[in-house]
Amino acid sequence: MTKEVIHLGMTLLKYAPVAMVDTLVTTMAKILYGDLSKYGLFRPKQGPFATKLFTGKAPVIDVGTVEKIRDGEIQVPSLVHQISSSSLFYFLKDFYWFLTNV
């Protein structure tokens, strides 16, 4: 989501419950970004403000990254095969893809 959408959500939280604000911001994100599930990015069951409230962590996706995923420059693997302290191994179309954690 853009910083403007997040700012709007934070402002609305002063006047409306979290569930209502989450519904509004996720609807706005769907309009802005469309359905990203065909690229392997699925929406969590909780909205962004409820996630932040209950876990203390903010779900983030970079707008530039979304563009690169749509353009095919970045592939989102569907299956993580193994996770170690410094790397990830993905199983993608009959071969292993090695990636270093950021």
C-alpha positions in Angstrom: 0.0 0.0 0.0 1.1 3.5 -0.6 2.0 5.8 2.3 -1.1 7.9 1.5 -3.4 4.8 2.0 -1.6 4.0 5.3 -1.9 7.6 6.4 -5.6 7.6 5.6 -6.0 4.4 7.6 -4.1 5.7 10.6 -6.3 8.8 10.6 -9.5 6.8 10.3 -8.4 4.6 13.3 -9.1 7.6 15.5 -12.7 7.4 14.5 -13.5 3.9 13.4 -12.8 0.3 14.6 -9.8 -1.6 13.3 -11.9 -4.1 11.3 -13.7 -1.3 9.4 -10.5 0.5 8.6 -8.8 -2.8 7.5 -11.8 -3.5 5.2 -11.5 0.0 3.6 -7.7 -0.1 3.1 -7.6 -3.6 1.8 -10.4 -2.7 -0.7 -8.3 0.3 -1.8 -5.3 -1.9 -2.2 -7.3 -4.3 -4.3 -8.3 -1.4 -6.6 -4.7 0.0 -6.8 -2.9 -3.3 -7.2 -5.5 -5.8 -8.5 -5.4 -9.5 -7.7 -1.8 -10.5 -7.0 -2.6 -14.1 -6.2 -1.9 -15.1 -9.8 1.7 -14.0 -9.1 2.0 -16.1 -5.9 1.2 -13.3 -3.5 -1.8 -14.0 -1.3 -3.5 -11.7 1.1 -3.4 -12.6 4.8 -6.7 -13.2 6.6 -6.1 -10.3 8.9 -5.9 -6.8 7.6 -2.7 -4.7 8.0 -3.8 -2.7 11.0 -5.1 -5.7 12.9 -1.8 -7.5 12.2 0.1 -4.6 13.5 -2.1 -4.4 16.6 -1.9 -8.1 17.5 1.6 -9.0 16.4 3.5 -5.7 16.5 4.7 -6.4 12.9 3.6 -4.4 9.9 2.9 -6.3 6.6 4.8 -4.5 3.8 5.2 -5.0 0.1 7.2 -2.5 -1.9 5.3 -0.9 -4.8 8.4 -1.2 -7.1 8.6 -4.9 -6.3 5.0 -5.4 -7.3 5.8 -3.8 -10.7 8.8 -6.1 -11.2 6.7 -9.2 -10.3 4.1 -8.1 -12.8 6.8 -7.6 -15.5 8.3 -11.0 -14.8 11.6 -9.7 -13.6 11.0 -11.3 -10.2 9.4 -14.7 -9.7 7.7 -15.6 -6.5 8.4 -19.3 -5.7 5.4 -21.2 -4.4 7.3 -23.8 -2.3 10.1 -23.1 0.2 12.1 -26.4 0.4 14.5 -25.6 3.2 15.4 -22.6 5.4 18.7 -22.2 7.2 20.2 -19.4 9.2 21.6 -17.6 6.1 19.8 -18.9 3.1 16.6 -20.2 1.5 16.2 -23.1 -0.9 13.1 -23.0 -3.2 11.7 -25.8 -5.3 10.7 -24.2 -8.6 9.9 -26.1 -11.8 12.1 -29.2 -11.1 15.2 -27.4 -9.9 16.4 -25.8 -6.7 16.7 -22.1 -6.5 19.1 -20.7 -3.9 18.6 -17.3 -2.4 20.3 -15.5 0.4 18.2 -13.9 3.1 18.1 -10.2 3.1 
